[in-house]
Amino acid sequence: MRPLWERGAGGEGKATHMNRRTFYMFMSPSLLVMLALMVFPLLTSIWLSMQYMTFRNINEPEFVGLANYVAVFEDLKFWNAFSFTMTYIAISVPLYIFTGFLLAVLLDQVSRRVRGIYIAAFLMPFIVVPVVGTLMVKQLFESGGLIAWAYREIIGSRFILTEQSVKSLIIIHALWAATPFPLIVFFAGLQTLPDELVEASMIDGATRLRQVRHIMIPHLRSLFVFIGLISIMDAYRVFDSVFVLTEQNPIYKAEVMMLYTFRTAMSVQRLGKANAMSVITVVLILVVLVPFLIRTYKEQTEER
């Protein structure tokens, strides 16, 4: 069957014209909002990144071209922040995707009567304000905290905030705060799994592990890609938890790109350089995500 736009004139052509017109009418408000909230700020940030600007000359910035970008690429602290950000993504994203999937499989086995209680408990990190949630996690490890007390009783020494322990706390908080998202998405995906497949595998004597490996994971493959893309973007722009847990103390060496950009703008007062970092961050996010998007598009095309 030929596509609508390849059909002849007449009624079908008019229908095609009307469909396109309706499509553009519905699409234009969203497009205008996207342009206002994304494209315009990005272009403004690019323009500001080419200015030498501080709080003193914010009304009369000095055009310096690509000097801010050169300063960013020559900044060792920027690359240290970039390195820790990549480490954070590489550890935290697979960890809470795996944890979310595991909890979703377990939640699928729970009776429907009590399932709502578990879901409400798992969604608690989404209800709590991120800064408040981070403070709650941090207080557990402070001198009067429950986990610090258990650590002291079991190990026999105080829990001390060091470079390694603070970085571990950042990962632990990410696991607590971000796991509900893949949990809910995977759980929703499991509800679309045909019962016939599971029943047939049980008749064939398949264990639960084999059902997960050969039925559930292939069924949820597109969700794994979707969650991975969203999680990478969220992890790349992590700020709140690192800001609270490190208190901007350089001895922990746990500065991420968003925190270093914030400190460059507010403490060092290099607004132009901070905007250059923001533009570089957007470019790096695209570099990371575009291969995944291309792969996903090819897989969807092949399935059709």
Disulfide bonds with the S-S distance in Angstrom:
none
